[in-house]
Amino acid sequence: MAEKETTRAKSAHATHTTHTTHAANGATDPNSKRTIYATFWLYRVEPDFFRLAPAQQAKGKQEFLAALEGRSASVTLRGAYSLVGLRNNADLMLWVWGEDLDAIQRLAVALRQSGLGRYLTQAEAYLGVTAAPRYDPEHGPAFTTGVAPKQYVSVYPFVKTTEWFLLPYEERRSLMAEHGRVGRHYAVPRAKLLAGAGATTPERNGHGKDSKGSKGATATATHMQTQTAIATAEDEEEGGGVLSNTVDAFALGDYEFILANESDDPDELCRMMMSLRATEVRRYTKLDTPIYLGRLKSPEEALADL
């Protein structure tokens, strides 16, 4: 692979305009500014793969894993997810992100050219970029904080109506404030999220690589301590286990946003989304399907499900 690098210690955990410098635990410093791309690749296995001899199937999967492991150090694997039995048109999802979109695309090419990749049809390919929070300065994608992924993720595209963008900003912010209050009942408390990010490395089931570069670590830790203290006052409004992640997708595909909500409890995701349906801002939703629910597994386990 052309961009295979000798050190994975610099796996990127950063956010466009608000998150960038990487602490030793993989978290980011919200005082810095970089652009981070997030991609969600959904694959369906073609029937011809199952007609191969078991040895050929195993070899194809090993090539796929080798391509994934050989990715650029700038590309972070948030998780590999099994969708077998959860969707009828997709079997596997990979969530990867980083600052270098070319490196992300090179990984996609390497995966496609692997033995297994030749028998995979891409059901969806969602691409988004992190952005500064529009309505709540403390609300950003959870995955950029260094917090470990949850056991389930619900991923879907989102498009708002034209009328939404023509509303005055203050009216939009007020509507989103109601949406946020409902969502916080299900969200991981901010203080807990920030504290957990400070103590959690991204290494989990092979989903990330330990970050050994310590530049910015002290500044990031100090910022997280400050934000934890501020967030503590809001804990009474929060108390769930959901990690929310929203990235912009304007002009990057057919959608305006890509959302990925994580939880260890699928029922919690269901209850949260049902509650959010009753908020006023729902009137301005044009599209929020298809929805893909994935179960987090190690890459090896996810491929074993195929």
C-alpha positions in Angstrom: 0.0 0.0 0.0 1.5 3.3 -1.1 0.9 5.2 2.1 1.6 2.5 4.6 3.5 4.3 7.4 5.9 2.9 10.0 4.2 4.4 13.0 0.5 4.2 14.0 1.1 6.3 17.0 -0.3 9.4 15.3 -3.8 8.0 14.6 -5.8 11.2 14.2 -8.4 12.2 16.7 -9.4 15.8 15.6 -12.3 18.0 14.6 -12.7 20.7 12.0 -12.6 24.2 13.6 -12.8 23.0 17.2 -10.8 19.8 17.7 -7.3 18.9 16.7 -4.2 18.5 18.9 -3.9 14.8 19.9 -3.2 13.9 23.5 -1.6 10.7 24.5 -5.0 9.1 25.0 -6.2 9.9 21.5 -8.4 12.9 22.6 -8.2 16.3 20.9 -7.7 19.8 21.9 -10.8 21.9 21.1 -8.6 25.1 21.0 -7.0 24.0 17.7 -8.5 23.8 14.2 -8.3 21.0 11.6 -10.5 19.3 9.2 -11.6 15.8 9.9 -13.4 13.5 7.5 -15.6 10.7 8.6 -16.7 7.9 6.3 -19.2 5.1 6.8 -18.8 2.2 4.3 -21.6 -0.3 4.1 -20.9 -3.6 2.2 -23.1 -6.4 1.0 -21.5 -9.8 0.3 -22.3 -11.2 -3.2 -23.6 -14.8 -3.4 -20.6 -15.9 -5.5 -18.4 -15.5 -2.4 -20.2 -18.4 -0.7 -19.6 -20.7 -3.6 -15.8 -20.4 -3.1 -14.0 -23.1 -1.3 -13.5 -22.5 2.5 -9.8 -22.0 2.0 -10.4 -19.3 -0.7 -12.9 -17.5 1.5 -10.4 -17.5 4.4 -7.7 -16.2 2.1 -9.9 -13.4 0.9 -10.8 -12.3 4.4 -7.1 -12.3 5.4 -6.3 -10.1 2.5 -9.1 -7.7 3.5 -7.8 -7.6 7.1 -4.3 -7.0 5.9 -5.4 -4.1 3.8 -7.3 -2.6 6.8 -4.3 -3.1 9.0 -2.0 -1.6 6.4 -3.9 1.7 6.2 -2.1 5.0 6.6 -1.3 6.1 10.2 -3.5 9.2 9.5 -6.6 7.0 9.2 -8.4 5.8 12.4 -10.8 2.9 12.4 -13.6 3.8 14.8 -15.2 0.4 14.5 -16.1 -2.6 12.4 -19.8 -3.5 12.6 -21.8 -6.6 11.7 -25.2 -5.9 10.2 -25.9 -9.6 9.5 -29.6 -10.2 10.5 -30.1 -6.5 11.1 -30.5 -5.3 7.5 -31.4 -7.1 4.3 -29.1 -5.1 2.1 -25.9 -4.7 4.0 -23.7 -7.1 6.0 -20.7 -5.1 7.1 -19.9 -1.5 8.0 -16.6 0.2 8.6 -16.4 3.7 10.3 -13.1 5.3 9.5 -12.0 8.9 9.9 -8.9 11.2 9.5 -7.6 14.5 8.2 -6.4 13.1 4.9 -9.3 12.2 2.5 -6.8 10.9 -0.1 -5.5 8.4 2.5 -9.1 7.3 3.3 -9.8 6.8 -0.4 -6.6 4.7 -0.7 -7.8 2.5 2.0 -11.1 2.1 0.2 -9.2 1.1 -3.0 -7.0 -1.4 -1.1 -10.1 -3.0 0.5 -11.8 -3.3 -2.8 -8.8 -5.0 -4.4 -8.5 -7.6 -1.7 -9.8 -11.1 -2.1 -12.9 -10.5 -0.2 -13.3 -7.0 -1.6 -13.9 -8.3 -5.1 -17.1 -10.0 -3.7 -18.4 -7.0 -1.9 -21.0 -4.5 -3.3 -20.9 -1.1 -1.6 -24.5 -0.6 -0.4 -23.8 2.9 0.8 -20.8 5.2 1.2 -21.4 8.2 3.5 -18.9 10.9 3.8 -19.0 13.9 6.1 -16.7 16.5 7.7 -16.8 17.8 11.2 -17.8 21.4 11.8 -18.0 24.0 14.5 -21.2 23.5 16.6 -23.9 25.9 15.2 -26.2 26.2 18.2 -24.5 24.7 21.3 -20.8 25.6 21.6 -20.1 22.5 23.7 -21.8 20.0 21.4 -19.5 18.2 19.0 -19.0 14.7 17.7 -18.3 12.3 20.5 -15.8 10.3 18.5 -13.4 13.2 18.4 -13.0 13.2 22.2 -11.2 9.9 22.4 -14.1 8.1 24.1 -14.4 4.4 23.3 -17.1 3.3 20.9 -20.4 1.8 22.1 -21.6 -1.7 21.2 -24.2 -0.5 18.7 -24.3 2.4 16.2 -27.3 3.7 14.3 -26.2 5.5 11.1 -28.3 7.5 8.8 -28.3 10.5 6.3 -30.2 13.6 7.1 -31.7 16.4 5.0 -33.6 19.5 6.3 -36.2 21.4 4.4 -35.5 24.7 2.6 -37.8 26.4 5.0 -35.4 25.5 7.9 -32.5 27.4 6.4 -34.6 30.4 5.7 -35.6 30.8 9.3 -33.8 33.5 11.4 -30.8 32.1 13.2 -32.3 32.8 16.7 -35.4 30.9 15.8 -33.4 27.9 14.6 -31.3 28.0 17.8 -34.4 28.1 20.0 -35.9 25.1 18.2 -32.6 23.2 18.5 -32.4 24.0 22.2 -35.7 22.1 22.7 -34.3 19.2 20.6 -31.2 19.3 22.7 -33.0 19.2 26.0 -34.9 16.1 25.0 -31.8 14.5 23.7 -29.8 15.1 26.8 -32.1 12.8 28.8 -30.5 9.9 26.8 -27.0 11.3 26.3 -23.9 10.4 28.2 -23.5 13.4 30.6 -20.9 15.9 29.3 -18.9 15.7 32.5 -18.8 11.9 32.3 -18.0 12.0 28.5 -15.1 14.5 29.0 -13.8 12.7 32.1 -14.0 9.3 30.3 -12.2 10.7 27.3 -9.4 11.7 29.4 -9.0 8.2 30.8 -9.9 6.1 27.8 -7.6 5.2 24.9 -9.0 4.5 21.5 -7.6 0.9 21.5 -10.5 -1.5 21.7 -10.9 -4.7 19.8 -8.4 -3.5 17.2 -10.5 -0.4 16.4 -7.8 2.1 17.1 -4.1 2.4 17.7 -2.4 3.8 20.8 -1.3 7.4 20.4 2.3 7.9 21.7 2.7 11.4 20.5 2.3 13.6 23.6 2.4 17.0 22.1 -0.6 19.0 23.3 -1.4 16.4 26.0 -1.1 18.9 28.9 -3.1 21.5 27.1 -5.8 19.0 26.2 -6.0 17.6 29.8 -6.3 21.1 31.2 -9.1 22.0 28.8 -11.0 18.8 29.5 -10.8 19.5 33.3 -12.3 22.9 32.7 -15.0 21.6 30.5 -15.8 18.8 32.9 -16.4 21.4 35.7 -18.6 23.5 33.5 -20.6 20.4 32.3 -21.2 19.1 35.8 -23.9 21.8 36.3 -25.8 20.3 33.5 -25.8 16.7 34.7 -29.3 16.8 36.1 -30.5 17.1 32.5 -28.5 14.2 31.3 -28.2 10.6 32.3 -28.3 8.1 29.4 -25.7 6.2 27.5 -25.9 7.6 24.0 -23.0 9.1 22.2 -24.1 11.5 19.4 -22.0 12.2 16.3 -23.0 14.6 13.5 -20.9 15.5 10.5 -21.7 17.9 7.7 -22.1 16.4 4.2 -23.1 19.4 2.1 -21.8 19.0 -1.5 -20.0 15.8 -0.4 -22.9 13.6 -1.5 -26.6 13.6 -1.7 -27.2 14.6 1.9 -26.6 17.5 4.3 -25.6 15.7 7.4 -24.6 12.2 8.4 -25.6 11.1 11.9 -24.2 8.2 14.0 -25.7 7.6 17.4 -24.0 5.0 19.6 -25.2 3.1 22.6 -24.7 -0.2 24.4 -28.5 -0.6 24.4 -30.4 -0.6 21.0 -33.7 0.0 23.0 -32.2 3.3 24.3 -31.6 4.4 20.7 -35.1 3.6 19.8 -36.6 5.4 22.8 -34.5 8.5 22.1 -35.5 8.8 18.5 -39.1 8.3 19.3 -38.9 11.1 21.9 -37.2 13.4 19.4 -40.0 12.9 16.9 -42.2 15.0 19.2 -40.0 18.1 19.1 -41.0 21.1 17.0 -37.9 21.0 14.8 -39.1 17.7 13.4 -41.4 19.7 11.1 -38.3 20.7 9.2 -37.0 17.2 8.5 -37.1 16.3 4.8 -35.2 12.9 5.0 -33.6 10.8 7.6 -33.5 7.3 6.1 -32.2 4.7 5.4 -31.1 3.8 8.9 -28.4 1.2 9.5 -27.9 -0.5 12.9 -24.6 -2.2 13.4 -23.1 -4.3 16.2 -19.5 -3.4 17.1 -17.1 -6.3 16.8 -13.4 -6.7 16.1 -12.6 -6.7 12.4 -11.9 -10.5 12.6 -15.3 -11.2 14.3 -17.2 -9.0 11.8 -15.7 -10.9 8.9 -16.4 -14.2 10.6 -20.1 -13.3 10.4 -20.0 -13.1 6.7 
